Amino acid sequence: AASAAATATAPLRIKDGDELQSYFTKRLTRMIMEKNKKVIGWDEILEGGLAPGAAVMSWRGTKGGIEAAHQKHEVVMSPAPVYYLDMGQGEPSIEPPIYNISRLKDTYAHEVIPPGVDSVYILGGQGNLWTEQIPTTSQVEYMTYPRALALSESFWSPSYRKNWQKFVSKVEDHVKRLDQAGINFAPSMYDPIISVRKAGNTQSLTIECSTEIDGLTIHYTFDNTVPGKYSPTCKNEVLRFPDGADAFRVITYRDGKPIGRLITLKTEDLKARAR
C-alpha cells in the first residue's frame, strides 16, 4: 500500500505542453479502452507521443496521418483545405468570405492514401463542414454540393479510375437532380479563375483568366458594361488593365449562352489582389 501511495504521488516531471497533452491523452485513452471503446483524436494527439491503440484524424494536411500510419496506427485522412467543405470554392468576390479555398477540382484530385503509406492503416477519408461562418441551411447546402460528390468518388475510386472530364459530366447530371430537389448547390466550377499581378516594377496591372472545366468561353469588358457573347474573349492569355479604367467585368459562356456568374472587380479590388 505504501508503494502504491508513493507511485501515485510521484512527480510526473513533464517538461512542456506537448508532454502534458500526451500524458492527458494516454491516461484518457486507457480509461476509454478499459470500457472496450476505441479512441480517435485530431492529429494534435501525436505531439509528445501517441497513446497505444489511438487512431488519428489527420486535419493539418497529411503529415500527421503519414506519421501515425508509419507508427502503425489507424488513420482517417481529413486534410484542410481540400477536404474541408467550409472553404471557399471559386472566385472570392462572389463566394462566402472564408480564409482559404479548395476548388472542386482540387478536392477531386486529392488522393486519400498518401504515397508510401501502407493502405491497411488508412481507414478512409472524411469531409468536414464547420459552421462558425455559415449562418444558414441554404449556405450549408451551397458549401457541401457538389464537393460532396467529389469526396465520394475520390474516396471510393482507385486513382487509375479517376477521370476529371468524366466526373464533370456526372456532376452536371447530379446538379439537375439537386436543382429539382430544391438544394442550393454551388455553380462555382463554371466561373473563371482570375489572377492579377503588377506589370514588372510599374503600377500597371495584368490579368489572366482560365477555367476549371473545359468548353467555356470567357468574355470580358473594361468599360463597366456587361460583357456578352460579342465582347472580347480571354483565356490563358495576359491582359493589360487599361490605365484609368474603373472595373474589370467577366462572365463565362458555353455554346453561345451564359453559364457562369457575372463577376465585377473594381480597380481597387484588382490592386488589392495584386498585392
C-alpha positions as CSV (number, residue, x, y, z in Angstrom):
1,A,0.0,0.0,0.0
2,A,2.9,2.3,0.8
3,S,4.5,1.6,-2.5
4,A,1.2,2.3,-4.3
5,A,0.8,5.6,-2.5
6,A,4.4,6.6,-3.4
7,T,3.7,5.8,-7.0
8,A,0.5,7.8,-7.0
9,T,2.2,10.9,-5.7
10,A,5.4,10.6,-7.7
11,P,6.2,13.8,-9.7
12,L,5.4,13.4,-13.4
13,R,8.4,15.6,-14.5
14,I,6.6,16.9,-17.5
15,K,8.8,19.3,-19.5
16,D,6.3,21.1,-21.8
17,G,2.8,21.4,-23.1
18,D,3.3,18.6,-25.7
19,E,4.2,16.2,-22.9
20,L,1.3,17.4,-20.8
21,Q,-1.1,16.8,-23.7
22,S,0.4,13.4,-24.3
23,Y,0.1,12.4,-20.6
24,F,-3.5,13.5,-20.6
25,T,-4.3,11.7,-23.9
26,K,-2.7,8.5,-22.9
27,R,-4.4,8.5,-19.5
28,L,-7.8,9.2,-21.1
29,T,-7.1,6.6,-23.8
30,R,-6.5,3.9,-21.1
31,M,-9.8,4.8,-19.4
32,I,-11.8,4.6,-22.6
33,M,-10.1,1.3,-23.8
34,E,-10.9,-0.3,-20.4
35,K,-14.6,0.3,-21.4
36,N,-14.0,-1.6,-24.7
37,K,-14.2,1.6,-26.7
38,K,-11.8,2.9,-29.4
39,V,-10.1,6.3,-29.3
40,I,-9.6,8.7,-32.2
41,G,-8.2,12.2,-32.0
42,W,-7.2,15.1,-34.2
43,D,-3.5,14.9,-35.2
44,E,-2.5,17.1,-32.2
45,I,-2.5,13.9,-30.2
46,L,0.7,13.0,-31.9
47,E,2.5,15.8,-30.1
48,G,4.5,14.4,-27.2
49,G,3.9,10.8,-28.2
50,L,0.9,8.8,-29.4
51,A,-1.1,6.7,-27.0
52,P,-1.1,3.0,-27.8
53,G,-4.2,2.0,-29.7
54,A,-5.3,5.5,-30.6
55,A,-6.4,6.4,-34.1
56,V,-5.6,9.7,-35.7
57,M,-7.7,12.2,-37.6
58,S,-5.3,14.0,-39.9
59,W,-6.6,17.5,-40.5
60,R,-3.4,19.7,-40.6
61,G,-2.6,18.5,-44.1
62,T,-1.4,14.9,-44.5
63,K,1.7,14.9,-42.4
64,G,0.1,13.8,-39.2
65,G,-1.7,10.9,-40.9
66,I,1.5,9.7,-42.6
67,E,3.4,9.8,-39.3
68,A,0.7,7.9,-37.5
69,A,0.4,5.3,-40.2
70,H,4.2,4.8,-40.1
71,Q,3.8,4.1,-36.4
72,K,1.2,1.5,-37.3
73,H,-1.8,3.5,-36.0
74,E,-5.1,3.7,-37.9
75,V,-5.8,7.0,-39.6
76,V,-8.7,8.9,-41.1
77,M,-7.5,11.4,-43.7
78,S,-9.3,14.7,-43.4
79,P,-6.7,17.3,-44.5
80,A,-7.5,21.0,-44.7
81,P,-8.2,22.7,-47.0
82,V,-9.0,20.0,-49.7
83,Y,-11.4,18.0,-47.5
84,Y,-12.9,21.0,-45.7
85,L,-16.3,21.9,-47.1
86,D,-16.4,25.2,-45.3
87,M,-13.6,26.5,-47.6
88,G,-14.3,28.9,-50.5
89,Q,-14.6,27.1,-53.8
90,G,-14.3,29.7,-56.5
91,E,-13.9,33.4,-57.3
92,P,-13.5,35.1,-53.9
93,S,-15.6,38.2,-54.8
94,I,-18.8,36.2,-55.2
95,E,-18.1,33.4,-52.6
96,P,-18.9,33.5,-48.9
97,P,-16.0,35.1,-47.1
98,I,-13.5,32.5,-45.8
99,Y,-9.8,32.3,-45.1
100,N,-8.9,29.6,-47.6
101,I,-10.1,27.9,-50.8
102,S,-10.5,24.4,-52.3
103,R,-11.9,24.2,-55.7
104,L,-14.0,21.2,-56.8
105,K,-11.1,20.0,-59.0
106,D,-8.6,20.2,-56.0
107,T,-11.0,18.2,-53.8
108,Y,-11.5,15.5,-56.6
109,A,-7.8,15.3,-57.4
110,H,-6.5,14.7,-53.9
111,E,-5.6,11.1,-53.1
112,V,-6.9,9.8,-49.8
113,I,-4.0,7.3,-49.4
114,P,-0.7,9.3,-49.3
115,P,2.2,7.9,-51.3
116,G,4.5,5.5,-49.4
117,V,1.9,4.7,-46.8
118,D,0.6,1.2,-46.1
119,S,-3.1,1.4,-47.0
120,V,-4.1,-1.1,-44.3
121,Y,-3.7,1.8,-41.8
122,I,-5.9,4.2,-43.7
123,L,-9.5,3.7,-42.6
124,G,-10.7,6.2,-45.2
125,G,-11.4,9.9,-45.6
126,Q,-13.8,12.5,-44.1
127,G,-15.1,15.8,-45.3
128,N,-15.6,18.5,-42.6
129,L,-18.1,21.3,-42.6
130,W,-17.6,23.8,-39.7
131,T,-20.3,26.4,-39.4
132,E,-18.9,29.3,-37.5
133,Q,-19.0,31.3,-40.7
134,I,-22.0,29.5,-42.3
135,P,-25.2,31.1,-40.8
136,T,-28.0,29.4,-42.8
137,T,-29.1,25.9,-44.0
138,S,-29.0,27.2,-47.6
139,Q,-25.4,28.1,-47.3
140,V,-24.6,24.7,-45.7
141,E,-26.0,23.2,-48.9
142,Y,-24.0,25.6,-51.1
143,M,-20.7,24.7,-49.4
144,T,-21.5,21.0,-49.5
145,Y,-22.5,20.4,-53.1
146,P,-21.1,19.5,-55.5
147,R,-17.9,19.0,-53.5
148,A,-19.5,16.1,-51.5
149,L,-19.7,14.3,-54.9
150,A,-16.0,14.8,-55.4
151,L,-15.3,13.4,-52.0
152,S,-17.5,10.4,-52.5
153,E,-16.0,9.4,-55.9
154,S,-12.4,10.2,-54.7
155,F,-12.7,8.1,-51.6
156,W,-14.2,5.1,-53.3
157,S,-12.3,5.1,-56.6
158,P,-8.7,3.9,-57.1
159,S,-6.5,6.6,-58.7
160,Y,-6.3,4.9,-62.1
161,R,-10.2,5.1,-62.3
162,K,-10.4,8.8,-61.6
163,N,-11.1,11.0,-64.7
164,W,-11.8,14.7,-64.2
165,Q,-13.7,15.1,-67.5
166,K,-16.0,12.2,-66.9
167,F,-16.5,13.4,-63.4
168,V,-17.6,16.8,-64.6
169,S,-20.2,15.2,-66.8
170,K,-21.6,13.2,-63.9
171,V,-21.7,16.3,-61.7
172,E,-23.8,18.1,-64.3
173,D,-26.2,15.2,-64.2
174,H,-26.4,15.3,-60.5
175,V,-26.8,19.0,-60.1
176,K,-30.0,18.7,-62.2
177,R,-31.3,16.4,-59.5
178,L,-30.2,18.7,-56.8
179,D,-32.0,21.6,-58.5
180,Q,-35.2,19.5,-58.8
181,A,-34.9,18.7,-55.0
182,G,-34.5,22.4,-54.2
183,I,-30.9,22.0,-52.9
184,N,-28.8,25.1,-53.2
185,F,-25.6,23.8,-54.9
186,A,-22.6,26.0,-55.9
187,P,-22.1,26.7,-59.6
188,S,-18.5,27.8,-58.9
189,M,-16.9,25.4,-61.4
190,Y,-18.4,27.5,-64.2
191,D,-16.9,30.8,-63.1
192,P,-13.5,32.0,-64.4
193,I,-10.3,31.8,-62.4
194,I,-8.8,35.3,-62.3
195,S,-5.2,36.1,-61.5
196,V,-4.0,39.7,-61.1
197,R,-0.4,40.8,-61.0
198,K,1.6,44.0,-61.2
199,A,3.4,44.5,-64.5
200,G,7.0,44.4,-63.5
201,N,8.0,47.3,-61.3
202,T,5.2,49.5,-62.6
203,Q,1.8,50.3,-61.1
204,S,0.1,48.8,-64.2
205,L,-1.9,45.6,-63.7
206,T,-2.1,42.5,-65.8
207,I,-4.9,39.9,-65.7
208,E,-5.0,36.3,-66.6
209,C,-8.2,34.2,-66.8
210,S,-8.6,30.4,-67.0
211,T,-11.4,28.0,-66.3
212,E,-11.8,25.0,-64.1
213,I,-13.7,22.9,-66.7
214,D,-13.2,22.7,-70.4
215,G,-15.6,24.1,-73.1
216,L,-16.1,27.5,-71.7
217,T,-15.5,30.9,-73.3
218,I,-14.6,33.9,-71.2
219,H,-16.0,37.3,-72.2
220,Y,-14.8,40.5,-70.6
221,T,-15.1,44.3,-70.6
222,F,-13.0,47.1,-69.2
223,D,-15.6,49.9,-69.7
224,N,-18.0,48.8,-67.0
225,T,-20.6,47.5,-69.5
226,V,-22.0,44.0,-69.0
227,P,-19.9,41.5,-71.1
228,G,-21.9,39.4,-73.7
229,K,-21.1,36.9,-76.4
230,Y,-19.9,39.7,-78.7
231,S,-17.5,41.1,-76.1
232,P,-13.8,40.2,-76.4
233,T,-12.6,36.9,-75.0
234,C,-9.7,35.8,-72.9
235,K,-8.3,32.5,-71.8
236,N,-4.8,31.6,-70.9
237,E,-3.5,35.0,-72.1
238,V,-2.3,38.1,-70.4
239,L,-4.5,41.2,-70.5
240,R,-3.3,44.6,-69.6
241,F,-5.8,46.5,-67.4
242,P,-6.1,50.0,-69.0
243,D,-4.9,53.0,-67.0
244,G,-7.9,54.9,-65.8
245,A,-10.4,52.0,-66.2
246,D,-13.0,51.6,-63.5
247,A,-13.6,47.9,-63.5
248,F,-12.9,44.5,-65.0
249,R,-16.1,42.6,-65.7
250,V,-16.1,39.0,-66.8
251,I,-18.5,36.1,-67.5
252,T,-18.3,32.6,-69.0
253,Y,-20.4,31.3,-71.9
254,R,-20.9,27.8,-73.3
255,D,-22.4,27.1,-76.7
256,G,-23.2,30.8,-77.1
257,K,-25.2,31.1,-73.8
258,P,-24.1,32.5,-70.4
259,I,-23.3,29.8,-67.9
260,G,-21.1,31.4,-65.2
261,R,-22.0,34.3,-62.9
262,L,-21.1,37.9,-63.7
263,I,-18.0,39.0,-61.9
264,T,-17.1,42.6,-61.4
265,L,-13.8,43.6,-59.9
266,K,-13.3,47.3,-59.3
267,T,-9.8,48.9,-59.8
268,E,-9.2,48.9,-56.0
269,D,-10.2,45.2,-55.9
270,L,-7.7,44.4,-58.6
271,K,-4.9,46.4,-56.9
272,A,-5.6,44.7,-53.6
273,R,-5.4,41.3,-55.3
274,A,-2.2,42.2,-57.0
275,R,-0.6,42.9,-53.6
